[in-house]
Amino acid sequence: MAVELDVFVGNTIIMSEEVYQLWLDGYTVNDAVKVRMEGGVLDEFDAKVDVVLSDTMDQYRTFQMCERLLHSPTKLANQLLFQIPPHRQATLIERYYAFDDVFVREVLGKKLSKGTKKDLDDISAKTGVMLKSCRRQFDNFKRVFKVVEELKGPLVENIRQHFLLSDKLARDYAAIVFFANNRFETGKRKLQYLTFQDLAFCAGQLINNWTVGAVDNMVEDMDVDLDKDFLQELKELKVLITDKDLLDQHKRYKHLCLDGKLSTLFGKQRLLMRWRLISRGLVNIATKLTNTKDVRDFFIDLVEKFIEPCRSDHWTAADMKLYLTHYTNSAHILDTFKYQVVWDRYMGVIKSCIFKMYHD
Amino acid sequence: MPGKLKAKIVAGRHLPVMDRASDLTDAFVEVKFGNTTFKTDVYPKSLNPQWNSEWFKFEVDDEDLQDEPLQITVLDHDTYSANDAIGKVYIDIDPLLYSEAASVISGWFPIYDTIHGIRGEINVLVKVELFNDLNRFRQSSCGVKFFCTTSIPKGYRAAIVHGFVEELVVNEDPEYQWIDRIRTPRASNEARQRLIFLMSGELQRKIGLKVLEMGGNAVVGYLQCFDLEGESGLVVRAIGTACTLEKLSSGSGTHTHPNTAPASNACNSPSKDGKESPLAHGCRSTHNSPVHSACSSQRLSQNFSVSVPTLIFTGMGSGSMGKDAGPLKTLLRQQTQTALEQREFPFFTLTSFPSGFLLHVGGVVSARSVKLLDRIHNPDEPETRDAWWEEIRQEIKSHAKALGCHAVVGYSESTSICEEVCILSASGTAAILNPRYMREGCLDLGGSDQRFEDPSPSSCGFCHIPYDELNMPFPAQLTYCFHCRRQKVPDVLFTTIDLPSDAAIAGKGCFIQARLCRLKKKGQGEANATAISNQLPFMEYELHTQLMNKLKLRSMNALFGLRIQISVGENMLLGLASATGVYLTALPAPGGIQIAGKTPGDLNTEQHILNIQKRINDTIAKNKEFYEVNPPDLTEEVVGSPIPEPRLRSRLFRSHSESSDELSELDLSHGKKDAFVLEVDDTDAVEDIHSLLTDASPPKGFYSCNTETMPGIYNWTSALQMFTSVRVLRLSNANLSNQALNKVFTDLCENLLKSFYFKLRSMIPCCLSHLVFSVAVPEEDLIQVAVTAVAMTFDKDQTQEKPAEKPITKGCSEAEDQLQFSLELCTDSSSINSQSSSKNSGVPESSHLSTRDRCSTWLELLRLKAHTIRRGSVKTSRRTQSLAHSVSSLEHSSPLTEGRSRSLRSSRSFGGSSVSVVKMTPLSFLPGTRIVKYVGIINMFFIRETTSLREEGGVSGFLHSFVAEVFAMVRAHVAALGGNAVVSYSMKDCVLMENPNKNQCQCLINVSGDAVIYIRETDQEVTGSTANIGLSCTSSADGAT
């Protein structure tokens, strides 16, 4: 008594968000049925396996047919095949382009190439995200990357318009594209503690402040490439560590401001030592950014040069914040320091990145 | 030159990539009408071409305008090789030919290819300019409106109902022509699609001509079907009800009182110039003439009619004819009779009528005939097919007469074909109509407030028996109407129509289905036809038995919307009867079901029987509660009624063999038991009882019915979901017994229902309305069930409604108040007036006691072997009928439902879509909305074929996308006409042929419906029709050109 054919088609699309999620997560029909049966939602309806199976099959087929449209979400709105209410369209797209933070954390900064795609089974094994889902997420990244690569205008806005994503998701994709484009190193062990959201925030900061788009908003790749002129200018910050006067002055001003405010009880000597180290570290990062290789190591440098020393001294986040704020501001009072604008543009980003990256 | 057709190709989008090298397409378009073809320029290298062509003008006859579709072909230009077709769009321009309907067709159409499905979309503008007075061109019938809706369309008033129109056209099936061997599947499919478009256009035109001859201007309840007869050809046939419709000015109620015309000259005028029956029913001899041909030897005939609760034989030739002369009681009736008799067939395809139209309902009449399709095809002589149907219709007519009725309502016809055998079926409900409407009364559904002074109250009048008590066509239990106490009613009533809007019911309705599967030997030709026709009466009988049992089990006493389908396959026959059960308060309460064992000595059996009995009683009690069947005055009736209360004293007989044709009268009743007795004498019976009990009732919050609306539910909200579901089961075991097969088939149907409930659970509380099942046996060992229905939400609790919607809901709460009031009234009258009513009633009673006794048996006689061999056909016909009583108008009909509160859920959710939303429903209305305009009939036929079945996800994947594509194309056409919904949508055919070994599959789907523009009840202006905006834009654009 084999069921040879079994279809159910509604004039308006029939889908349950639960099944959609299972489909997106890469469950096979049978596994999805198992999950649904175990889910207990069905108990109240006294549904038998065959009923659930038939329903799951119908929905899986619908999703498969929709998938083609989801690859270019703008088509979804004016296609005629399925009648999908707008809020459903939004759900379909948003969920389709949603990703697992654990997965994206693995591919962040990697080249979105065939090679990486081959490694997906390893990533799948490592993260516990099903291979099918990994593929979908990876292909989404690639697709978005490809589309926005050639577009002018603000990155986030482009992504939002072409893929009809929510602001939040569009920003995340912008971060992914940005990371992939600049190939930031994020996989090192020292960086493992950072979540995708930490890094996405940093990417947002970089995009908003350090790219070409921060100054000119009609260039190709404006939000993807760092502003070369700016990076060049950063070299000038070297004076802060090379010029002895400036260094001392800067140190003094800061200490004046900080006196008695830090909750951590350091010896004054210790703080002075740290100061030299940290200041040198931050300025060094700045001056090296003209090098593509060093750009890639930007995050690891931040961790090694700043976050780790602070952490070893058991700074609280609040202290760290206070410290950095005063460190930045005190440079303004220096009479002979001429690169205030560059310094602000640099430190603004560094500050917020470190705030985000510094976990207590 | 009566017409100029203009078409403009604007643009395309989402085209497929046709040139692999560039990933682009060089598209151009061919526009063809009749034999004229125009081409656009090639729009190079684009998947979203902007042709913006000139207006292509076709100067054509209006005859062609009606027959031909506009054919648009999108092609990919190829310099070196032949141009590749991307796909086609067929546009039926018929809607542009009525003055009131759409004035332009404009919108995005899916480009359809029979092999690849939808491949992008094309934006097209079509207009028609008509010249001259159309009526002078008798070959055309431009201007006659067609409606699939089986009631008077909203916003119209029927000035005259002229009656039945039918026509059929025959052609060779391109798939079976020699050329098919050398052409591609695509070419063959396209030839077929085009031919069917042409044929249905021609058919519509011919029907239109008949309507014009009759003096009408519209066809309501238009039902068009295809018979794919294989080698012997392709038949497209249609039936409908001709009317003269008048448009109601919106807003103003219809206050034209119908009592203007004297009843005596009812109906003379319209039918006079209509066709006079060549087969006046007196001369039955003509009946034989169509079958004198060579085929006659191949046919045999057998006829009988079945009536539930009794099986009787009514002679086909003349036996029943004598009976009907007598029973006409009133002058009124006689007049109607005369009026109607002037018509060839007093049939109406309508299923719901304005109050007062339907006077009495006799019962279901049906006829079937098994035919062998002629091997030699002769397209110039469709007379054979005409004759076959003529025969069947005569049969129906005579059955109706036997029931003392002069008309048949809710009439429909269908066929089932397997190889060369074809079963033709027709069924309807015998009825007596109010003659007033036959000529120029009002038949408007709009004016629900209209009430007529009628001898019998409208809430129960239709239940009163139309036939003569002394001369009953079959034995039945008669009682005085529980409502008015003046007229007799049967104990059960079966009908094919919708529940009249003013009928009094108790509780809610319920979907009841009887399923039957019977093996038959494979056979050929005449022997095969004989075997099938021998089985038919048993199947009919058994289906009715099942229906009756299930009805009792739910404590209900009437069936509406009864539809019995018998499908023939190579090795089996499938029977499926669906109906909606209701408790009519005018009819007596149904008795319970009692189980009786044949061998009382056996303790085990006794115990077993007791168990079953208990389960049955429990089920009945549970059902009563679920469907809220609480007849107001049950005990009182039983105790206090002075009318000799004929409780159902009957039993059901399981074995057919006992009902031999020798017995003229077989009283099987024990005469003692009150309840309906089921005898458990063999395993079959046990099985049956089990199957009876295994029918799961719908889960909480769900109701289902196959009629337009659910009796007992009024507060519809506007969320709805129309769906189509198809399931095919392969029988793995070749040697199944009838019993096992029945189980398989029953489970298939039950599981389908369960699936629906599960899938639609988010809509609870919800009702599945208009559940239409159609079964087929596409191949040996395959059973196919296709279902189309609509799920509609309703408000369980009126208090939950927003205060803003109070004014709307007020109407229904008032209705319920009224109901309660009348319920009380009824109780009163039954106790107080019971004595007097029996005295007052003009019907003498005692004299009929004997009749009653005689009738008290359920199975009176059955003569199955009544062959009339000289007749060249095999027929079975069946009739049912029964009884009822009622209270006041607790109704579900459209006027009420429209006034319902609605949730904004669905409409809101579509707000921002760039594609205009088109709602689809098999019902004739959309809850919470008002239909302001009918923009044209939709009648589409599609073929889809694949040679890469596996790659498309198997048969399920293939059909899933095809059904979705069909919906998409229907929606696109409706939107292009400026409509925003399809009502009375139905999928009439879904023929699936698969060959998984060759990785191939082909499917044909035929759908129809009425495109409409609706507005939400609260809105002042037209909503949701973006196409309308497009419409105005385009007309201005047109002005510029």
Boltz contact constraints between the chains, C-beta under 6 A:
constraints:
  - contact:
      token1: [A, 1]
      token2: [B, 732]
      max_distance: 6.0
  - contact:
      token1: [A, 1]
      token2: [B, 744]
      max_distance: 6.0
  - contact:
      token1: [A, 2]
      token2: [B, 730]
      max_distance: 6.0
  - contact:
      token1: [A, 3]
      token2: [B, 729]
      max_distance: 6.0
  - contact:
      token1: [A, 4]
      token2: [B, 728]
      max_distance: 6.0
  - contact:
      token1: [A, 4]
      token2: [B, 730]
      max_distance: 6.0
  - contact:
      token1: [A, 5]
      token2: [B, 728]
      max_distance: 6.0
  - contact:
      token1: [A, 5]
      token2: [B, 955]
      max_distance: 6.0
  - contact:
      token1: [A, 5]
      token2: [B, 956]
      max_distance: 6.0
  - contact:
      token1: [A, 6]
      token2: [B, 727]
      max_distance: 6.0
  - contact:
      token1: [A, 6]
      token2: [B, 956]
      max_distance: 6.0
  - contact:
      token1: [A, 7]
      token2: [B, 726]
      max_distance: 6.0
  - contact:
      token1: [A, 7]
      token2: [B, 956]
      max_distance: 6.0
  - contact:
      token1: [A, 7]
      token2: [B, 959]
      max_distance: 6.0
  - contact:
      token1: [A, 7]
      token2: [B, 960]
      max_distance: 6.0
  - contact:
      token1: [A, 8]
      token2: [B, 725]
      max_distance: 6.0
  - contact:
      token1: [A, 9]
      token2: [B, 724]
      max_distance: 6.0
  - contact:
      token1: [A, 9]
      token2: [B, 963]
      max_distance: 6.0
  - contact:
      token1: [A, 9]
      token2: [B, 964]
      max_distance: 6.0
  - contact:
      token1: [A, 10]
      token2: [B, 721]
      max_distance: 6.0
  - contact:
      token1: [A, 10]
      token2: [B, 723]
      max_distance: 6.0
  - contact:
      token1: [A, 11]
      token2: [B, 722]
      max_distance: 6.0
  - contact:
      token1: [A, 11]
      token2: [B, 920]
      max_distance: 6.0
  - contact:
      token1: [A, 11]
      token2: [B, 967]
      max_distance: 6.0
  - contact:
      token1: [A, 12]
      token2: [B, 721]
      max_distance: 6.0
  - contact:
      token1: [A, 45]
      token2: [B, 761]
      max_distance: 6.0
  - contact:
      token1: [A, 47]
      token2: [B, 758]
      max_distance: 6.0
  - contact:
      token1: [A, 51]
      token2: [B, 754]
      max_distance: 6.0
  - contact:
      token1: [A, 51]
      token2: [B, 755]
      max_distance: 6.0
  - contact:
      token1: [A, 51]
      token2: [B, 758]
      max_distance: 6.0
  - contact:
      token1: [A, 54]
      token2: [B, 755]
      max_distance: 6.0
  - contact:
      token1: [A, 55]
      token2: [B, 758]
      max_distance: 6.0
  - contact:
      token1: [A, 55]
      token2: [B, 759]
      max_distance: 6.0
  - contact:
      token1: [A, 61]
      token2: [B, 957]
      max_distance: 6.0
  - contact:
      token1: [A, 61]
      token2: [B, 960]
      max_distance: 6.0
  - contact:
      token1: [A, 77]
      token2: [B, 914]
      max_distance: 6.0
  - contact:
      token1: [A, 78]
      token2: [B, 914]
      max_distance: 6.0
  - contact:
      token1: [A, 78]
      token2: [B, 915]
      max_distance: 6.0
  - contact:
      token1: [A, 80]
      token2: [B, 110]
      max_distance: 6.0
  - contact:
      token1: [A, 80]
      token2: [B, 968]
      max_distance: 6.0
  - contact:
      token1: [A, 80]
      token2: [B, 972]
      max_distance: 6.0
  - contact:
      token1: [A, 81]
      token2: [B, 118]
      max_distance: 6.0
  - contact:
      token1: [A, 81]
      token2: [B, 964]
      max_distance: 6.0
  - contact:
      token1: [A, 81]
      token2: [B, 968]
      max_distance: 6.0
  - contact:
      token1: [A, 85]
      token2: [B, 909]
      max_distance: 6.0
  - contact:
      token1: [A, 85]
      token2: [B, 910]
      max_distance: 6.0
  - contact:
      token1: [A, 86]
      token2: [B, 912]
      max_distance: 6.0
  - contact:
      token1: [A, 86]
      token2: [B, 913]
      max_distance: 6.0
  - contact:
      token1: [A, 87]
      token2: [B, 909]
      max_distance: 6.0
